[in-house]
Each structure stands twice: as structure tokens, then as C-alpha cells.
């Protein structure tokens, strides 16, 4: 009888362990799955995607609007407009900035990087940087180019934002000192010797020779 009782208890423990394992597996299957973080590559590397589909970026230490626009390949004026920034266009670390939406352009026959930048009123350097183009900036028909926001980098807003980034003060230049001319050595003055006067005549006349 004792052996039967111990066998029943052992079987009960096995069944209980199997039940606990089954319950844990069911709970694990019902747990929500956390998606892996999405990494964006290209011109907007480091940007995060917001709920409205627009890209955003977190301001880092020593960041400026000009530096962010260069790094993200967007127009400085478009970056200012997308975030409704006002003079003096100051930003702080941890601040989230919205990146202007980029448009696409399909390269047609006769298109050049310069002509496309003129058509969309963007800076040619920004256009090349956004599409990772280097000299001689060759593009092919049918190629898709990213247009980095509207507006070129010009105007009062751009100038003010660039100055807000901090201008490196130029080192004061030493005053120009004119070279002092070496004093010329005085030339020795040569005194002219007076011309001696002819000796005075003694009153005698000259006698002409008489021919024989």
C-alpha cells in the first residue's frame, strides 16, 4: 500500500509540473511582440519617423540649424519653416526638430543637377548631398532624385541662422608697418677748382717774320 501511495504522489507531481509548463507556454504565446527598432539610412540617417509619417531628429550637443541641414541634406530655409522657428533661431539639446518632407524627381533627357536645382529652387550642393552625388555629378535618365525640401539657402532667415551657429572670430591682424628706407649716404661734394687766369701781357707786340 505504501508503494502505491508514493507512486500516486509522484504521478501527481509530474502532472502538476506539466500543467504549469503548459500554462507558461500559453501565456508566452499571448504576450505582445515588441517590434525591432527601424533604422533609416540615406540622407535622413539618424532621423525618427513620427506618427504623421514625417521625419524628426533630436538635437544633439553643439548642434546648430546649419549643421543639421548640412548633415541631413535639407535646405536650411525649409528646416526653419518646417519647425516654425523665429529669430534668433536658437535650438537646445534634446529638442525634436521636424525634417521637411522630401520630394522625388525622375530624371528626364537633358536634365542636369544644376537644372533640377534651379527648377525646384534648392541649393545644388544640398541636392547633390541628399542623393550622395559627387563630381562630376553624373545622373542617368529614369533615375529618382530626392529633392531636399523647398527653398534654397539664401535670404535673411538663412543668414541669421548661420550667424546664430557662431562665427569664429578672426585673429586680429598686426598693423602693417611701413618699411623704413635706409638713409642714403651723402655723396661727397666735389669742389670745382677755379680755372687759372691767363698771364697778363707784357706789352710787347708780336713781330712777324720778314721774308728774305
HELIX and SHEET records of a PDB file:
HELIX    1   1 UNK A    2  UNK A   30  1                                  29    
HELIX    2   2 UNK A   65  UNK A   72  1                                   8    
HELIX    3   3 UNK A   76  UNK A   82  1                                   7    
HELIX    4   4 UNK A  113  UNK A  119  1                                   7    
HELIX    5   5 UNK A  124  UNK A  130  1                                   7    
HELIX    6   6 UNK A  156  UNK A  164  1                                   9    
SHEET    1   A 3 UNK A  48  UNK A  49  0                                        
SHEET    2   A 3 UNK A  55  UNK A  58 -1                                        
SHEET    3   A 3 UNK A  96  UNK A  98 -1                                        
SHEET    1   B 2 UNK A 103  UNK A 106  0                                        
SHEET    2   B 2 UNK A 144  UNK A 147 -1                                        
END                                                                             
